[in-house]
């Protein structure tokens, strides 16, 4: 990533993170009205789905990248 874009990327990541935290808090409070254990179950499912998506993306990206040769100079 170019240095001149690094600050913008971090700013976007922070904005999205804080927005998701606010939305998740509201959703968790609404879900907890039905059962106090339900927000933990929803959080576990979301985390599992995110991990599976990330693993799939990483594995598919590694198929297209050729391994570097030992001693190769860039």
Phi and psi restraints in degrees (range 20) as a CNS / XPLOR table:
assign (resid 1 and name C) (resid 2 and name N)
       (resid 2 and name CA) (resid 2 and name C) 1.0 -66.0 20.0 2
assign (resid 2 and name N) (resid 2 and name CA)
       (resid 2 and name C) (resid 3 and name N) 1.0 144.6 20.0 2
assign (resid 2 and name C) (resid 3 and name N)
       (resid 3 and name CA) (resid 3 and name C) 1.0 -60.1 20.0 2
assign (resid 3 and name N) (resid 3 and name CA)
       (resid 3 and name C) (resid 4 and name N) 1.0 -33.8 20.0 2
assign (resid 3 and name C) (resid 4 and name N)
       (resid 4 and name CA) (resid 4 and name C) 1.0 -70.5 20.0 2
assign (resid 4 and name N) (resid 4 and name CA)
       (resid 4 and name C) (resid 5 and name N) 1.0 -16.1 20.0 2
assign (resid 4 and name C) (resid 5 and name N)
       (resid 5 and name CA) (resid 5 and name C) 1.0 -100.1 20.0 2
assign (resid 5 and name N) (resid 5 and name CA)
       (resid 5 and name C) (resid 6 and name N) 1.0 -8.6 20.0 2
assign (resid 5 and name C) (resid 6 and name N)
       (resid 6 and name CA) (resid 6 and name C) 1.0 -60.2 20.0 2
assign (resid 6 and name N) (resid 6 and name CA)
       (resid 6 and name C) (resid 7 and name N) 1.0 -45.3 20.0 2
assign (resid 6 and name C) (resid 7 and name N)
       (resid 7 and name CA) (resid 7 and name C) 1.0 -63.1 20.0 2
assign (resid 7 and name N) (resid 7 and name CA)
       (resid 7 and name C) (resid 8 and name N) 1.0 -37.9 20.0 2
assign (resid 7 and name C) (resid 8 and name N)
       (resid 8 and name CA) (resid 8 and name C) 1.0 -67.0 20.0 2
assign (resid 8 and name N) (resid 8 and name CA)
       (resid 8 and name C) (resid 9 and name N) 1.0 -40.8 20.0 2
assign (resid 8 and name C) (resid 9 and name N)
       (resid 9 and name CA) (resid 9 and name C) 1.0 -64.4 20.0 2
assign (resid 9 and name N) (resid 9 and name CA)
       (resid 9 and name C) (resid 10 and name N) 1.0 -44.7 20.0 2
assign (resid 9 and name C) (resid 10 and name N)
       (resid 10 and name CA) (resid 10 and name C) 1.0 -62.9 20.0 2
assign (resid 10 and name N) (resid 10 and name CA)
       (resid 10 and name C) (resid 11 and name N) 1.0 -39.6 20.0 2
assign (resid 10 and name C) (resid 11 and name N)
       (resid 11 and name CA) (resid 11 and name C) 1.0 -61.4 20.0 2
assign (resid 11 and name N) (resid 11 and name CA)
       (resid 11 and name C) (resid 12 and name N) 1.0 -42.3 20.0 2
assign (resid 11 and name C) (resid 12 and name N)
       (resid 12 and name CA) (resid 12 and name C) 1.0 -66.1 20.0 2
assign (resid 12 and name N) (resid 12 and name CA)
       (resid 12 and name C) (resid 13 and name N) 1.0 -42.4 20.0 2
assign (resid 12 and name C) (resid 13 and name N)
       (resid 13 and name CA) (resid 13 and name C) 1.0 -61.2 20.0 2
assign (resid 13 and name N) (resid 13 and name CA)
       (resid 13 and name C) (resid 14 and name N) 1.0 -44.2 20.0 2
assign (resid 13 and name C) (resid 14 and name N)
       (resid 14 and name CA) (resid 14 and name C) 1.0 -65.4 20.0 2
assign (resid 14 and name N) (resid 14 and name CA)
       (resid 14 and name C) (resid 15 and name N) 1.0 -40.6 20.0 2
assign (resid 14 and name C) (resid 15 and name N)
       (resid 15 and name CA) (resid 15 and name C) 1.0 -62.8 20.0 2
assign (resid 15 and name N) (resid 15 and name CA)
       (resid 15 and name C) (resid 16 and name N) 1.0 -45.4 20.0 2
assign (resid 15 and name C) (resid 16 and name N)
       (resid 16 and name CA) (resid 16 and name C) 1.0 -64.7 20.0 2
assign (resid 16 and name N) (resid 16 and name CA)
       (resid 16 and name C) (resid 17 and name N) 1.0 -42.7 20.0 2
assign (resid 16 and name C) (resid 17 and name N)
       (resid 17 and name CA) (resid 17 and name C) 1.0 -60.6 20.0 2
assign (resid 17 and name N) (resid 17 and name CA)
       (resid 17 and name C) (resid 18 and name N) 1.0 -48.7 20.0 2
assign (resid 17 and name C) (resid 18 and name N)
       (resid 18 and name CA) (resid 18 and name C) 1.0 -66.6 20.0 2
assign (resid 18 and name N) (resid 18 and name CA)
       (resid 18 and name C) (resid 19 and name N) 1.0 -33.1 20.0 2
assign (resid 18 and name C) (resid 19 and name N)
       (resid 19 and name CA) (resid 19 and name C) 1.0 -67.3 20.0 2
assign (resid 19 and name N) (resid 19 and name CA)
       (resid 19 and name C) (resid 20 and name N) 1.0 -40.6 20.0 2
assign (resid 19 and name C) (resid 20 and name N)
       (resid 20 and name CA) (resid 20 and name C) 1.0 -67.9 20.0 2
assign (resid 20 and name N) (resid 20 and name CA)
       (resid 20 and name C) (resid 21 and name N) 1.0 -37.5 20.0 2
assign (resid 20 and name C) (resid 21 and name N)
       (resid 21 and name CA) (resid 21 and name C) 1.0 -61.8 20.0 2
assign (resid 21 and name N) (resid 21 and name CA)
       (resid 21 and name C) (resid 22 and name N) 1.0 -44.3 20.0 2
assign (resid 21 and name C) (resid 22 and name N)
       (resid 22 and name CA) (resid 22 and name C) 1.0 -64.2 20.0 2
assign (resid 22 and name N) (resid 22 and name CA)
       (resid 22 and name C) (resid 23 and name N) 1.0 -44.5 20.0 2
assign (resid 22 and name C) (resid 23 and name N)
       (resid 23 and name CA) (resid 23 and name C) 1.0 -66.2 20.0 2
assign (resid 23 and name N) (resid 23 and name CA)
       (resid 23 and name C) (resid 24 and name N) 1.0 -40.1 20.0 2
assign (resid 23 and name C) (resid 24 and name N)
       (resid 24 and name CA) (resid 24 and name C) 1.0 -66.8 20.0 2
assign (resid 24 and name N) (resid 24 and name CA)
       (resid 24 and name C) (resid 25 and name N) 1.0 -34.9 20.0 2
assign (resid 24 and name C) (resid 25 and name N)
       (resid 25 and name CA) (resid 25 and name C) 1.0 -64.3 20.0 2
assign (resid 25 and name N) (resid 25 and name CA)
       (resid 25 and name C) (resid 26 and name N) 1.0 -45.4 20.0 2
assign (resid 25 and name C) (resid 26 and name N)
       (resid 26 and name CA) (resid 26 and name C) 1.0 -64.2 20.0 2
assign (resid 26 and name N) (resid 26 and name CA)
       (resid 26 and name C) (resid 27 and name N) 1.0 -43.9 20.0 2
assign (resid 26 and name C) (resid 27 and name N)
       (resid 27 and name CA) (resid 27 and name C) 1.0 -64.6 20.0 2
assign (resid 27 and name N) (resid 27 and name CA)
       (resid 27 and name C) (resid 28 and name N) 1.0 -42.0 20.0 2
assign (resid 27 and name C) (resid 28 and name N)
       (resid 28 and name CA) (resid 28 and name C) 1.0 -62.9 20.0 2
assign (resid 28 and name N) (resid 28 and name CA)
       (resid 28 and name C) (resid 29 and name N) 1.0 -39.5 20.0 2
assign (resid 28 and name C) (resid 29 and name N)
       (resid 29 and name CA) (resid 29 and name C) 1.0 -65.6 20.0 2
assign (resid 29 and name N) (resid 29 and name CA)
       (resid 29 and name C) (resid 30 and name N) 1.0 -39.7 20.0 2
assign (resid 29 and name C) (resid 30 and name N)
       (resid 30 and name CA) (resid 30 and name C) 1.0 -68.0 20.0 2
assign (resid 30 and name N) (resid 30 and name CA)
       (resid 30 and name C) (resid 31 and name N) 1.0 -41.8 20.0 2
assign (resid 30 and name C) (resid 31 and name N)
       (resid 31 and name CA) (resid 31 and name C) 1.0 -67.2 20.0 2
assign (resid 31 and name N) (resid 31 and name CA)
       (resid 31 and name C) (resid 32 and name N) 1.0 -35.6 20.0 2
assign (resid 31 and name C) (resid 32 and name N)
       (resid 32 and name CA) (resid 32 and name C) 1.0 -67.5 20.0 2
assign (resid 32 and name N) (resid 32 and name CA)
       (resid 32 and name C) (resid 33 and name N) 1.0 -16.1 20.0 2
assign (resid 32 and name C) (resid 33 and name N)
       (resid 33 and name CA) (resid 33 and name C) 1.0 -64.0 20.0 2
assign (resid 33 and name N) (resid 33 and name CA)
       (resid 33 and name C) (resid 34 and name N) 1.0 -27.2 20.0 2
assign (resid 33 and name C) (resid 34 and name N)
       (resid 34 and name CA) (resid 34 and name C) 1.0 -87.1 20.0 2
assign (resid 34 and name N) (resid 34 and name CA)
       (resid 34 and name C) (resid 35 and name N) 1.0 -42.9 20.0 2
assign (resid 34 and name C) (resid 35 and name N)
       (resid 35 and name CA) (resid 35 and name C) 1.0 -160.7 20.0 2
assign (resid 35 and name N) (resid 35 and name CA)
       (resid 35 and name C) (resid 36 and name N) 1.0 135.6 20.0 2
assign (resid 35 and name C) (resid 36 and name N)
       (resid 36 and name CA) (resid 36 and name C) 1.0 -71.3 20.0 2
assign (resid 36 and name N) (resid 36 and name CA)
       (resid 36 and name C) (resid 37 and name N) 1.0 -18.7 20.0 2
assign (resid 36 and name C) (resid 37 and name N)
       (resid 37 and name CA) (resid 37 and name C) 1.0 -87.2 20.0 2
assign (resid 37 and name N) (resid 37 and name CA)
       (resid 37 and name C) (resid 38 and name N) 1.0 -16.3 20.0 2
assign (resid 37 and name C) (resid 38 and name N)
       (resid 38 and name CA) (resid 38 and name C) 1.0 -63.3 20.0 2
assign (resid 38 and name N) (resid 38 and name CA)
       (resid 38 and name C) (resid 39 and name N) 1.0 -38.0 20.0 2
assign (resid 38 and name C) (resid 39 and name N)
       (resid 39 and name CA) (resid 39 and name C) 1.0 -60.4 20.0 2
assign (resid 39 and name N) (resid 39 and name CA)
       (resid 39 and name C) (resid 40 and name N) 1.0 -33.7 20.0 2
assign (resid 39 and name C) (resid 40 and name N)
       (resid 40 and name CA) (resid 40 and name C) 1.0 -67.7 20.0 2
assign (resid 40 and name N) (resid 40 and name CA)
       (resid 40 and name C) (resid 41 and name N) 1.0 -39.3 20.0 2
assign (resid 40 and name C) (resid 41 and name N)
       (resid 41 and name CA) (resid 41 and name C) 1.0 -65.8 20.0 2
assign (resid 41 and name N) (resid 41 and name CA)
       (resid 41 and name C) (resid 42 and name N) 1.0 -44.0 20.0 2
assign (resid 41 and name C) (resid 42 and name N)
       (resid 42 and name CA) (resid 42 and name C) 1.0 -63.0 20.0 2
assign (resid 42 and name N) (resid 42 and name CA)
       (resid 42 and name C) (resid 43 and name N) 1.0 -43.2 20.0 2
assign (resid 42 and name C) (resid 43 and name N)
       (resid 43 and name CA) (resid 43 and name C) 1.0 -62.2 20.0 2
assign (resid 43 and name N) (resid 43 and name CA)
       (resid 43 and name C) (resid 44 and name N) 1.0 -39.5 20.0 2
assign (resid 43 and name C) (resid 44 and name N)
       (resid 44 and name CA) (resid 44 and name C) 1.0 -65.7 20.0 2
assign (resid 44 and name N) (resid 44 and name CA)
       (resid 44 and name C) (resid 45 and name N) 1.0 -41.5 20.0 2
assign (resid 44 and name C) (resid 45 and name N)
       (resid 45 and name CA) (resid 45 and name C) 1.0 -65.9 20.0 2
assign (resid 45 and name N) (resid 45 and name CA)
       (resid 45 and name C) (resid 46 and name N) 1.0 -44.2 20.0 2
assign (resid 45 and name C) (resid 46 and name N)
       (resid 46 and name CA) (resid 46 and name C) 1.0 -62.6 20.0 2
assign (resid 46 and name N) (resid 46 and name CA)
       (resid 46 and name C) (resid 47 and name N) 1.0 -42.3 20.0 2
assign (resid 46 and name C) (resid 47 and name N)
       (resid 47 and name CA) (resid 47 and name C) 1.0 -64.1 20.0 2
assign (resid 47 and name N) (resid 47 and name CA)
       (resid 47 and name C) (resid 48 and name N) 1.0 -42.4 20.0 2
assign (resid 47 and name C) (resid 48 and name N)
       (resid 48 and name CA) (resid 48 and name C) 1.0 -63.6 20.0 2
assign (resid 48 and name N) (resid 48 and name CA)
       (resid 48 and name C) (resid 49 and name N) 1.0 -44.6 20.0 2
assign (resid 48 and name C) (resid 49 and name N)
       (resid 49 and name CA) (resid 49 and name C) 1.0 -63.6 20.0 2
assign (resid 49 and name N) (resid 49 and name CA)
       (resid 49 and name C) (resid 50 and name N) 1.0 -43.1 20.0 2
assign (resid 49 and name C) (resid 50 and name N)
       (resid 50 and name CA) (resid 50 and name C) 1.0 -63.1 20.0 2
assign (resid 50 and name N) (resid 50 and name CA)
       (resid 50 and name C) (resid 51 and name N) 1.0 -39.9 20.0 2
assign (resid 50 and name C) (resid 51 and name N)
       (resid 51 and name CA) (resid 51 and name C) 1.0 -66.2 20.0 2
assign (resid 51 and name N) (resid 51 and name CA)
       (resid 51 and name C) (resid 52 and name N) 1.0 -39.5 20.0 2
assign (resid 51 and name C) (resid 52 and name N)
       (resid 52 and name CA) (resid 52 and name C) 1.0 -67.0 20.0 2
assign (resid 52 and name N) (resid 52 and name CA)
       (resid 52 and name C) (resid 53 and name N) 1.0 -40.8 20.0 2
assign (resid 52 and name C) (resid 53 and name N)
       (resid 53 and name CA) (resid 53 and name C) 1.0 -64.5 20.0 2
assign (resid 53 and name N) (resid 53 and name CA)
       (resid 53 and name C) (resid 54 and name N) 1.0 -44.2 20.0 2
assign (resid 53 and name C) (resid 54 and name N)
       (resid 54 and name CA) (resid 54 and name C) 1.0 -63.1 20.0 2
assign (resid 54 and name N) (resid 54 and name CA)
       (resid 54 and name C) (resid 55 and name N) 1.0 -41.6 20.0 2
assign (resid 54 and name C) (resid 55 and name N)
       (resid 55 and name CA) (resid 55 and name C) 1.0 -63.8 20.0 2
assign (resid 55 and name N) (resid 55 and name CA)
       (resid 55 and name C) (resid 56 and name N) 1.0 -41.3 20.0 2
assign (resid 55 and name C) (resid 56 and name N)
       (resid 56 and name CA) (resid 56 and name C) 1.0 -64.2 20.0 2
assign (resid 56 and name N) (resid 56 and name CA)
       (resid 56 and name C) (resid 57 and name N) 1.0 -43.4 20.0 2
assign (resid 56 and name C) (resid 57 and name N)
       (resid 57 and name CA) (resid 57 and name C) 1.0 -63.8 20.0 2
assign (resid 57 and name N) (resid 57 and name CA)
       (resid 57 and name C) (resid 58 and name N) 1.0 -42.0 20.0 2
assign (resid 57 and name C) (resid 58 and name N)
       (resid 58 and name CA) (resid 58 and name C) 1.0 -65.8 20.0 2
assign (resid 58 and name N) (resid 58 and name CA)
       (resid 58 and name C) (resid 59 and name N) 1.0 -41.0 20.0 2
assign (resid 58 and name C) (resid 59 and name N)
       (resid 59 and name CA) (resid 59 and name C) 1.0 -68.3 20.0 2
assign (resid 59 and name N) (resid 59 and name CA)
       (resid 59 and name C) (resid 60 and name N) 1.0 -39.6 20.0 2
assign (resid 59 and name C) (resid 60 and name N)
       (resid 60 and name CA) (resid 60 and name C) 1.0 -69.8 20.0 2
assign (resid 60 and name N) (resid 60 and name CA)
       (resid 60 and name C) (resid 61 and name N) 1.0 -33.8 20.0 2
assign (resid 60 and name C) (resid 61 and name N)
       (resid 61 and name CA) (resid 61 and name C) 1.0 -70.1 20.0 2
assign (resid 61 and name N) (resid 61 and name CA)
       (resid 61 and name C) (resid 62 and name N) 1.0 -33.7 20.0 2
assign (resid 61 and name C) (resid 62 and name N)
       (resid 62 and name CA) (resid 62 and name C) 1.0 -71.9 20.0 2
assign (resid 62 and name N) (resid 62 and name CA)
       (resid 62 and name C) (resid 63 and name N) 1.0 -20.2 20.0 2
assign (resid 62 and name C) (resid 63 and name N)
       (resid 63 and name CA) (resid 63 and name C) 1.0 -71.0 20.0 2
assign (resid 63 and name N) (resid 63 and name CA)
       (resid 63 and name C) (resid 64 and name N) 1.0 -30.7 20.0 2
assign (resid 63 and name C) (resid 64 and name N)
       (resid 64 and name CA) (resid 64 and name C) 1.0 -89.2 20.0 2
assign (resid 64 and name N) (resid 64 and name CA)
       (resid 64 and name C) (resid 65 and name N) 1.0 -12.9 20.0 2
assign (resid 64 and name C) (resid 65 and name N)
       (resid 65 and name CA) (resid 65 and name C) 1.0 -94.6 20.0 2
assign (resid 65 and name N) (resid 65 and name CA)
       (resid 65 and name C) (resid 66 and name N) 1.0 126.5 20.0 2
assign (resid 65 and name C) (resid 66 and name N)
       (resid 66 and name CA) (resid 66 and name C) 1.0 -82.2 20.0 2
assign (resid 66 and name N) (resid 66 and name CA)
       (resid 66 and name C) (resid 67 and name N) 1.0 140.9 20.0 2
assign (resid 66 and name C) (resid 67 and name N)
       (resid 67 and name CA) (resid 67 and name C) 1.0 -65.9 20.0 2
assign (resid 67 and name N) (resid 67 and name CA)
       (resid 67 and name C) (resid 68 and name N) 1.0 146.7 20.0 2
assign (resid 67 and name C) (resid 68 and name N)
       (resid 68 and name CA) (resid 68 and name C) 1.0 -77.6 20.0 2
assign (resid 68 and name N) (resid 68 and name CA)
       (resid 68 and name C) (resid 69 and name N) 1.0 144.4 20.0 2
assign (resid 68 and name C) (resid 69 and name N)
       (resid 69 and name CA) (resid 69 and name C) 1.0 -79.8 20.0 2
assign (resid 69 and name N) (resid 69 and name CA)
       (resid 69 and name C) (resid 70 and name N) 1.0 146.4 20.0 2
assign (resid 69 and name C) (resid 70 and name N)
       (resid 70 and name CA) (resid 70 and name C) 1.0 -66.5 20.0 2
assign (resid 70 and name N) (resid 70 and name CA)
       (resid 70 and name C) (resid 71 and name N) 1.0 129.1 20.0 2
assign (resid 70 and name C) (resid 71 and name N)
       (resid 71 and name CA) (resid 71 and name C) 1.0 81.4 20.0 2
assign (resid 71 and name N) (resid 71 and name CA)
       (resid 71 and name C) (resid 72 and name N) 1.0 7.7 20.0 2
assign (resid 71 and name C) (resid 72 and name N)
       (resid 72 and name CA) (resid 72 and name C) 1.0 -72.7 20.0 2
assign (resid 72 and name N) (resid 72 and name CA)
       (resid 72 and name C) (resid 73 and name N) 1.0 139.6 20.0 2
assign (resid 72 and name C) (resid 73 and name N)
       (resid 73 and name CA) (resid 73 and name C) 1.0 -103.6 20.0 2
assign (resid 73 and name N) (resid 73 and name CA)
       (resid 73 and name C) (resid 74 and name N) 1.0 132.7 20.0 2
